């Protein structure tokens, strides 16, 4: 996994994203999913920003990731799995 930051978001692993999902969310927590070969917040972006409202609507982390993967990560150009980003603490 490439470790880098972009526009205040740091790339994290899937296990850290799962822990963030299962922890107590507050109003300023954001988790970003993006296909692995694309960079979030660019012209060719295809990211999904998951907020507290999305967390309350989805039933599980795996269902959310599977839905994102099915619709956004199915081509060689984009990659076949999502990468995860979280907002860096100031």
N, CA, C and O atoms as a Tinker XYZ file with bonds, in Angstrom:
   360  protein
     1  N      0.844000   -1.173000    0.000000    73     2
     2  CA     0.000000    0.000000    0.000000    64     1     3
     3  C      0.891000    1.237000    0.000000    63     2     4     5
     4  O      1.860000    1.318000    0.755000    81     3
     5  N      0.559000    2.179000   -0.838000    73     3     6
     6  CA     1.265000    3.455000   -0.871000    64     5     7
     7  C      0.741000    4.347000    0.242000    63     6     8     9
     8  O     -0.468000    4.532000    0.380000    81     7
     9  N      1.652000    4.899000    1.036000    73     7    10
    10  CA     1.265000    5.795000    2.128000    64     9    11
    11  C      1.440000    7.230000    1.657000    63    10    12    13
    12  O      2.562000    7.674000    1.414000    81    11
    13  N      0.355000    7.942000    1.530000    73    11    14
    14  CA     0.435000    9.340000    1.146000    64    13    15
    15  C     -0.806000   10.072000    1.617000    63    14    16    17
    16  O     -1.801000    9.459000    2.003000    81    15
    17  N     -0.732000   11.373000    1.579000    73    15    18
    18  CA    -1.844000   12.239000    1.971000    64    17    19
    19  C     -2.228000   13.111000    0.792000    63    18    20    21
    20  O     -1.383000   13.477000   -0.024000    81    19
    21  N     -3.501000   13.438000    0.709000    73    19    22
    22  CA    -3.979000   14.332000   -0.338000    64    21    23
    23  C     -5.112000   15.168000    0.243000    63    22    24    25
    24  O     -6.097000   14.634000    0.751000    81    23
    25  N     -4.959000   16.467000    0.160000    73    23    26
    26  CA    -5.961000   17.439000    0.603000    64    25    27
    27  C     -6.469000   17.169000    2.014000    63    26    28    29
    28  O     -7.671000   17.248000    2.270000    81    27
    29  N     -5.566000   16.855000    2.918000    73    27    30
    30  CA    -5.944000   16.655000    4.306000    64    29    31
    31  C     -6.466000   15.272000    4.637000    63    30    32    33
    32  O     -6.927000   15.049000    5.756000    81    31
    33  N     -6.411000   14.345000    3.712000    73    31    34
    34  CA    -6.847000   12.975000    3.938000    64    33    35
    35  C     -5.652000   12.045000    3.824000    63    34    36    37
    36  O     -4.840000   12.169000    2.907000    81    35
    37  N     -5.551000   11.103000    4.773000    73    35    38
    38  CA    -4.443000   10.164000    4.822000    64    37    39
    39  C     -4.934000    8.781000    4.432000    63    38    40    41
    40  O     -6.000000    8.358000    4.879000    81    39
    41  N     -4.172000    8.065000    3.600000    73    39    42
    42  CA    -4.561000    6.721000    3.193000    64    41    43
    43  C     -4.363000    5.764000    4.361000    63    42    44    45
    44  O     -3.335000    5.792000    5.037000    81    43
    45  N     -5.372000    4.910000    4.589000    73    43    46
    46  CA    -5.333000    3.951000    5.684000    64    45    47
    47  C     -5.648000    2.562000    5.143000    63    46    48    49
    48  O     -6.090000    2.418000    4.003000    81    47
    49  N     -5.422000    1.554000    5.956000    73    47    50
    50  CA    -5.710000    0.181000    5.560000    64    49    51
    51  C     -7.189000   -0.142000    5.783000    63    50    52    53
    52  O     -7.913000    0.604000    6.442000    81    51
    53  N     -7.612000   -1.260000    5.225000    73    51    54
    54  CA    -8.997000   -1.672000    5.374000    64    53    55
    55  C     -9.318000   -2.001000    6.831000    63    54    56    57
    56  O    -10.423000   -1.722000    7.296000    81    55
    57  N     -8.373000   -2.586000    7.549000    73    55    58
    58  CA    -8.632000   -2.929000    8.946000    64    57    59
    59  C     -8.805000   -1.679000    9.807000    63    58    60    61
    60  O     -9.638000   -1.667000   10.714000    81    59
    61  N     -8.033000   -0.631000    9.537000    73    59    62
    62  CA    -8.215000    0.627000   10.269000    64    61    63
    63  C     -9.550000    1.263000    9.900000    63    62    64    65
    64  O    -10.227000    1.820000   10.765000    81    63
    65  N     -9.937000    1.187000    8.630000    73    63    66
    66  CA   -11.237000    1.726000    8.209000    64    65    67
    67  C    -12.373000    0.968000    8.890000    63    66    68    69
    68  O    -13.375000    1.569000    9.277000    81    67
    69  N    -12.223000   -0.347000    9.039000    73    67    70
    70  CA   -13.249000   -1.147000    9.724000    64    69    71
    71  C    -13.355000   -0.732000   11.196000    63    70    72    73
    72  O    -14.461000   -0.624000   11.727000    81    71
    73  N    -12.219000   -0.501000   11.855000    73    71    74
    74  CA   -12.232000   -0.060000   13.250000    64    73    75
    75  C    -12.890000    1.310000   13.379000    63    74    76    77
    76  O    -13.640000    1.558000   14.324000    81    75
    77  N    -12.606000    2.199000   12.423000    73    75    78
    78  CA   -13.239000    3.519000   12.431000    64    77    79
    79  C    -14.743000    3.382000   12.255000    63    78    80    81
    80  O    -15.504000    4.082000   12.924000    81    79
    81  N    -15.187000    2.498000   11.370000    73    79    82
    82  CA   -16.608000    2.265000   11.127000    64    81    83
    83  C    -17.295000    1.741000   12.384000    63    82    84    85
    84  O    -18.409000    2.156000   12.703000    81    83
    85  N    -16.630000    0.822000   13.103000    73    83    86
    86  CA   -17.234000    0.206000   14.283000    64    85    87
    87  C    -17.128000    1.071000   15.544000    63    86    88    89
    88  O    -17.790000    0.792000   16.544000    81    87
    89  N    -16.306000    2.109000   15.502000    73    87    90
    90  CA   -16.169000    2.978000   16.670000    64    89    91
    91  C    -17.315000    3.976000   16.723000    63    90    92    93
    92  O    -18.162000    4.015000   15.831000    81    91
    93  N    -17.331000    4.764000   17.756000    73    91    94
    94  CA   -18.361000    5.802000   17.891000    64    93    95
    95  C    -18.042000    6.947000   16.945000    63    94    96    97
    96  O    -17.003000    7.594000   17.068000    81    95
    97  N    -18.933000    7.191000   16.010000    73    95    98
    98  CA   -18.752000    8.263000   15.035000    64    97    99
    99  C    -19.207000    9.573000   15.640000    63    98   100   101
   100  O    -20.156000    9.613000   16.423000    81    99
   101  N    -18.527000   10.640000   15.272000    73    99   102
   102  CA   -19.016000   11.972000   15.619000    64   101   103
   103  C    -19.261000   12.744000   14.333000    63   102   104   105
   104  O    -19.021000   12.220000   13.245000    81   103
   105  N    -19.722000   13.945000   14.437000    73   103   106
   106  CA   -20.180000   14.684000   13.254000    64   105   107
   107  C    -19.063000   15.046000   12.284000    63   106   108   109
   108  O    -19.341000   15.264000   11.104000    81   107
   109  N    -17.806000   15.121000   12.732000    73   107   110
   110  CA   -16.748000   15.528000   11.809000    64   109   111
   111  C    -15.897000   14.358000   11.327000    63   110   112   113
   112  O    -14.853000   14.580000   10.713000    81   111
   113  N    -16.310000   13.120000   11.584000    73   111   114
   114  CA   -15.583000   11.956000   11.095000    64   113   115
   115  C    -15.985000   11.687000    9.652000    63   114   116   117
   116  O    -17.170000   11.609000    9.328000    81   115
   117  N    -14.985000   11.545000    8.793000    73   115   118
   118  CA   -15.241000   11.234000    7.381000    64   117   119
   119  C    -14.320000   10.112000    6.949000    63   118   120   121
   120  O    -13.128000   10.110000    7.259000    81   119
   121  N    -14.884000    9.166000    6.236000    73   119   122
   122  CA   -14.143000    8.071000    5.640000    64   121   123
   123  C    -14.365000    8.168000    4.140000    63   122   124   125
   124  O    -15.503000    8.307000    3.693000    81   123
   125  N    -13.297000    8.096000    3.357000    73   123   126
   126  CA   -13.395000    8.233000    1.903000    64   125   127
   127  C    -12.976000    6.933000    1.256000    63   126   128   129
   128  O    -11.926000    6.381000    1.584000    81   127
   129  N    -13.799000    6.437000    0.329000    73   127   130
   130  CA   -13.466000    5.267000   -0.472000    64   129   131
   131  C    -13.209000    5.724000   -1.890000    63   130   132   133
   132  O    -13.920000    6.583000   -2.410000    81   131
   133  N    -12.194000    5.153000   -2.520000    73   131   134
   134  CA   -11.834000    5.500000   -3.889000    64   133   135
   135  C    -11.233000    4.259000   -4.540000    63   134   136   137
   136  O    -10.523000    3.515000   -3.864000    81   135
   137  N    -11.485000    4.006000   -5.820000    73   135   138
   138  CA   -10.817000    2.879000   -6.479000    64   137   139
   139  C     -9.300000    3.008000   -6.357000    63   138   140   141
   140  O     -8.760000    4.113000   -6.381000    81   139
   141  N     -8.624000    1.878000   -6.225000    73   139   142
   142  CA    -7.211000    1.888000   -5.845000    64   141   143
   143  C     -6.293000    2.564000   -6.853000    63   142   144   145
   144  O     -5.245000    3.073000   -6.455000    81   143
   145  N     -6.627000    2.596000   -8.119000    73   143   146
   146  CA    -5.756000    3.221000   -9.112000    64   145   147
   147  C     -6.085000    4.688000   -9.368000    63   146   148   149
   148  O     -5.428000    5.330000  -10.188000    81   147
   149  N     -7.086000    5.225000   -8.685000    73   147   150
   150  CA    -7.455000    6.630000   -8.842000    64   149   151
   151  C     -7.134000    7.393000   -7.564000    63   150   152   153
   152  O     -7.128000    6.827000   -6.471000    81   151
   153  N     -6.870000    8.670000   -7.717000    73   151   154
   154  CA    -6.620000    9.536000   -6.568000    64   153   155
   155  C     -7.914000   10.277000   -6.240000    63   154   156   157
   156  O     -8.580000   10.771000   -7.150000    81   155
   157  N     -8.282000   10.365000   -4.974000    73   155   158
   158  CA    -9.492000   11.116000   -4.624000    64   157   159
   159  C     -9.274000   12.618000   -4.789000    63   158   160   161
   160  O     -8.148000   13.111000   -4.727000    81   159
   161  N    -10.371000   13.324000   -5.000000    73   159   162
   162  CA   -10.401000   14.783000   -5.099000    64   161   163
   163  C     -9.575000   15.298000   -6.279000    63   162   164   165
   164  O     -8.926000   16.339000   -6.170000    81   163
   165  N     -9.592000   14.589000   -7.391000    73   163   166
   166  CA    -8.958000   15.042000   -8.624000    64   165   167
   167  C    -10.017000   15.094000   -9.720000    63   166   168   169
   168  O    -11.193000   14.827000   -9.469000    81   167
   169  N     -9.594000   15.439000  -10.942000    73   167   170
   170  CA   -10.552000   15.528000  -12.040000    64   169   171
   171  C    -11.200000   14.180000  -12.335000    63   170   172   173
   172  O    -12.377000   14.133000  -12.691000    81   171
   173  N    -10.462000   13.091000  -12.194000    73   171   174
   174  CA   -10.966000   11.757000  -12.531000    64   173   175
   175  C    -11.452000   11.031000  -11.284000    63   174   176   177
   176  O    -11.399000    9.804000  -11.209000    81   175
   177  N    -11.921000   11.788000  -10.319000    73   175   178
   178  CA   -12.302000   11.179000   -9.053000    64   177   179
   179  C    -13.552000   10.330000   -9.185000    63   178   180   181
   180  O    -14.421000   10.581000  -10.020000    81   179
   181  N    -13.611000    9.342000   -8.356000    73   179   182
   182  CA   -14.780000    8.478000   -8.267000    64   181   183
   183  C    -14.948000    8.062000   -6.809000    63   182   184   185
   184  O    -15.291000    6.919000   -6.508000    81   183
   185  N    -14.698000    9.020000   -5.908000    73   183   186
   186  CA   -14.699000    8.674000   -4.495000    64   185   187
   187  C    -16.089000    8.751000   -3.884000    63   186   188   189
   188  O    -17.004000    9.356000   -4.444000    81   187
   189  N    -16.220000    8.133000   -2.739000    73   187   190
   190  CA   -17.450000    8.225000   -1.956000    64   189   191
   191  C    -17.054000    8.648000   -0.556000    63   190   192   193
   192  O    -16.240000    7.988000    0.090000    81   191
   193  N    -17.622000    9.738000   -0.087000    73   191   194
   194  CA   -17.356000   10.221000    1.261000    64   193   195
   195  C    -18.447000    9.672000    2.170000    63   194   196   197
   196  O    -19.631000    9.946000    1.975000    81   195
   197  N    -18.033000    8.894000    3.161000    73   195   198
   198  CA   -18.963000    8.281000    4.096000    64   197   199
   199  C    -18.985000    9.129000    5.364000    63   198   200   201
   200  O    -17.953000    9.332000    6.003000    81   199
   201  N    -20.159000    9.616000    5.719000    73   199   202
   202  CA   -20.324000   10.446000    6.911000    64   201   203
   203  C    -21.155000    9.700000    7.956000    63   202   204   205
   204  O    -21.495000    8.531000    7.773000    81   203
   205  N    -21.472000   10.384000    9.041000    73   203   206
   206  CA   -22.238000    9.768000   10.114000    64   205   207
   207  C    -23.632000    9.351000    9.630000    63   206   208   209
   208  O    -24.148000    8.324000   10.070000    81   207
   209  N    -24.242000   10.120000    8.743000    73   207   210
   210  CA   -25.570000    9.773000    8.239000    64   209   211
   211  C    -25.529000    8.490000    7.421000    63   210   212   213
   212  O    -26.433000    7.661000    7.526000    81   211
   213  N    -24.482000    8.315000    6.602000    73   211   214
   214  CA   -24.335000    7.072000    5.834000    64   213   215
   215  C    -24.093000    5.902000    6.771000    63   214   216   217
   216  O    -24.567000    4.792000    6.528000    81   215
   217  N    -23.357000    6.153000    7.838000    73   215   218
   218  CA   -23.064000    5.101000    8.813000    64   217   219
   219  C    -24.346000    4.583000    9.454000    63   218   220   221
   220  O    -24.485000    3.385000    9.702000    81   219
   221  N    -25.271000    5.481000    9.717000    73   219   222
   222  CA   -26.538000    5.081000   10.328000    64   221   223
   223  C    -27.434000    4.341000    9.339000    63   222   224   225
   224  O    -28.246000    3.515000    9.758000    81   223
   225  N    -27.312000    4.612000    8.037000    73   223   226
   226  CA   -28.160000    3.976000    7.040000    64   225   227
   227  C    -27.657000    2.588000    6.650000    63   226   228   229
   228  O    -28.467000    1.689000    6.425000    81   227
   229  N    -26.352000    2.394000    6.566000    73   227   230
   230  CA   -25.782000    1.109000    6.175000    64   229   231
   231  C    -25.828000    0.138000    7.354000    63   230   232   233
   232  O    -25.758000    0.543000    8.514000    81   231
   233  N    -25.944000   -1.138000    7.035000    73   231   234
   234  CA   -26.020000   -2.135000    8.097000    64   233   235
   235  C    -24.647000   -2.619000    8.545000    63   234   236   237
   236  O    -24.441000   -2.869000    9.732000    81   235
   237  N    -23.715000   -2.752000    7.628000    73   235   238
   238  CA   -22.401000   -3.242000    8.018000    64   237   239
   239  C    -21.324000   -2.634000    7.123000    63   238   240   241
   240  O    -21.602000   -2.139000    6.031000    81   239
   241  N    -20.114000   -2.686000    7.608000    73   239   242
   242  CA   -18.962000   -2.194000    6.856000    64   241   243
   243  C    -18.774000   -3.003000    5.576000    63   242   244   245
   244  O    -18.521000   -2.440000    4.511000    81   243
   245  N    -18.897000   -4.315000    5.683000    73   243   246
   246  CA   -18.687000   -5.175000    4.515000    64   245   247
   247  C    -19.727000   -4.922000    3.427000    63   246   248   249
   248  O    -19.394000   -4.954000    2.242000    81   247
   249  N    -20.979000   -4.673000    3.808000    73   247   250
   250  CA   -22.013000   -4.387000    2.815000    64   249   251
   251  C    -21.713000   -3.075000    2.092000    63   250   252   253
   252  O    -21.893000   -2.978000    0.878000    81   251
   253  N    -21.260000   -2.078000    2.829000    73   251   254
   254  CA   -20.922000   -0.790000    2.219000    64   253   255
   255  C    -19.750000   -0.942000    1.244000    63   254   256   257
   256  O    -19.794000   -0.420000    0.130000    81   255
   257  N    -18.704000   -1.655000    1.665000    73   255   258
   258  CA   -17.529000   -1.853000    0.809000    64   257   259
   259  C    -17.884000   -2.696000   -0.415000    63   258   260   261
   260  O    -17.426000   -2.403000   -1.519000    81   259
   261  N    -18.686000   -3.727000   -0.233000    73   259   262
   262  CA   -19.088000   -4.569000   -1.367000    64   261   263
   263  C    -19.915000   -3.786000   -2.387000    63   262   264   265
   264  O    -19.733000   -3.957000   -3.592000    81   263
   265  N    -20.817000   -2.934000   -1.917000    73   263   266
   266  CA   -21.601000   -2.107000   -2.836000    64   265   267
   267  C    -20.705000   -1.148000   -3.612000    63   266   268   269
   268  O    -20.863000   -1.000000   -4.824000    81   267
   269  N    -19.775000   -0.502000   -2.936000    73   267   270
   270  CA   -18.859000    0.411000   -3.607000    64   269   271
   271  C    -17.995000   -0.333000   -4.618000    63   270   272   273
   272  O    -17.797000    0.142000   -5.737000    81   271
   273  N    -17.484000   -1.487000   -4.235000    73   271   274
   274  CA   -16.620000   -2.274000   -5.120000    64   273   275
   275  C    -17.385000   -2.729000   -6.358000    63   274   276   277
   276  O    -16.857000   -2.665000   -7.468000    81   275
   277  N    -18.615000   -3.184000   -6.183000    73   275   278
   278  CA   -19.408000   -3.683000   -7.308000    64   277   279
   279  C    -19.653000   -2.601000   -8.354000    63   278   280   281
   280  O    -19.569000   -2.869000   -9.552000    81   279
   281  N    -19.952000   -1.391000   -7.917000    73   279   282
   282  CA   -20.306000   -0.332000   -8.853000    64   281   283
   283  C    -19.125000    0.506000   -9.338000    63   282   284   285
   284  O    -19.227000    1.137000  -10.390000    81   283
   285  N    -18.010000    0.534000   -8.611000    73   283   286
   286  CA   -16.932000    1.458000   -8.956000    64   285   287
   287  C    -15.589000    0.808000   -9.244000    63   286   288   289
   288  O    -14.724000    1.454000   -9.836000    81   287
   289  N    -15.381000   -0.417000   -8.858000    73   287   290
   290  CA   -14.062000   -1.051000   -8.984000    64   289   291
   291  C    -14.151000   -2.298000   -9.855000    63   290   292   293
   292  O    -13.903000   -3.407000   -9.381000    81   291
   293  N    -14.499000   -2.125000  -11.110000    73   291   294
   294  CA   -14.674000   -3.295000  -11.957000    64   293   295
   295  C    -13.886000   -3.245000  -13.265000    63   294   296   297
   296  O    -14.084000   -4.091000  -14.137000    81   295
   297  N    -13.005000   -2.273000  -13.409000    73   295   298
   298  CA   -12.235000   -2.140000  -14.638000    64   297   299
   299  C    -10.753000   -2.093000  -14.334000    63   298   300   301
   300  O    -10.348000   -1.691000  -13.244000    81   299
   301  N     -9.951000   -2.500000  -15.288000    73   299   302
   302  CA    -8.506000   -2.487000  -15.122000    64   301   303
   303  C     -7.990000   -1.064000  -14.931000    63   302   304   305
   304  O     -7.009000   -0.862000  -14.214000    81   303
   305  N     -8.617000   -0.085000  -15.548000    73   303   306
   306  CA    -8.161000    1.301000  -15.444000    64   305   307
   307  C     -8.370000    1.886000  -14.045000    63   306   308   309
   308  O     -7.584000    2.719000  -13.596000    81   307
   309  N     -9.427000    1.451000  -13.361000    73   307   310
   310  CA    -9.706000    1.993000  -12.038000    64   309   311
   311  C     -9.148000    1.126000  -10.923000    63   310   312   313
   312  O     -8.841000    1.634000   -9.844000    81   311
   313  N     -9.014000   -0.147000  -11.155000    73   311   314
   314  CA    -8.579000   -1.083000  -10.122000    64   313   315
   315  C     -9.756000   -1.903000   -9.643000    63   314   316   317
   316  O    -10.912000   -1.536000   -9.856000    81   315
   317  N     -9.459000   -3.009000   -9.000000    73   315   318
   318  CA   -10.499000   -3.954000   -8.613000    64   317   319
   319  C    -10.828000   -3.958000   -7.126000    63   318   320   321
   320  O    -11.600000   -4.800000   -6.667000    81   319
   321  N    -10.252000   -3.027000   -6.366000    73   319   322
   322  CA   -10.570000   -2.937000   -4.945000    64   321   323
   323  C    -10.484000   -1.476000   -4.516000    63   322   324   325
   324  O     -9.808000   -0.676000   -5.164000    81   323
   325  N    -11.168000   -1.122000   -3.419000    73   323   326
   326  CA   -11.139000    0.280000   -2.979000    64   325   327
   327  C     -9.937000    0.574000   -2.088000    63   326   328   329
   328  O     -9.398000   -0.315000   -1.429000    81   327
   329  N     -9.537000    1.823000   -2.085000    73   327   330
   330  CA    -8.565000    2.314000   -1.105000    64   329   331
   331  C     -9.341000    3.220000   -0.153000    63   330   332   333
   332  O    -10.363000    3.797000   -0.525000    81   331
   333  N     -8.851000    3.338000    1.064000    73   331   334
   334  CA    -9.553000    4.049000    2.126000    64   333   335
   335  C     -8.729000    5.232000    2.593000    63   334   336   337
   336  O     -7.504000    5.155000    2.687000    81   335
   337  N     -9.412000    6.324000    2.885000    73   335   338
   338  CA    -8.770000    7.546000    3.381000    64   337   339
   339  C     -9.565000    8.078000    4.556000    63   338   340   341
   340  O    -10.789000    7.953000    4.595000    81   339
   341  N     -8.867000    8.673000    5.517000    73   339   342
   342  CA    -9.545000    9.345000    6.619000    64   341   343
   343  C     -8.962000   10.734000    6.780000    63   342   344   345
   344  O     -7.812000   10.983000    6.418000    81   343
   345  N     -9.760000   11.634000    7.325000    73   343   346
   346  CA    -9.323000   13.011000    7.511000    64   345   347
   347  C     -8.230000   13.043000    8.567000    63   346   348   349
   348  O     -8.372000   12.464000    9.644000    81   347
   349  N     -7.127000   13.736000    8.242000    73   347   350
   350  CA    -6.022000   13.835000    9.169000    64   349   351
   351  C     -6.384000   14.764000   10.310000    63   350   352   353
   352  O     -7.067000   15.770000   10.116000    81   351
   353  N     -5.926000   14.423000   11.490000    73   351   354
   354  CA    -6.165000   15.274000   12.653000    64   353   355
   355  C     -5.245000   16.482000   12.575000    63   354   356   357
   356  O     -4.079000   16.364000   12.199000    81   355
   357  N     -5.769000   17.628000   12.929000    73   355   358
   358  CA    -4.995000   18.863000   12.866000    64   357   359
   359  C     -4.186000   19.051000   14.107000    63   358   360
   360  O     -3.468000   20.043000   14.232000    81   359
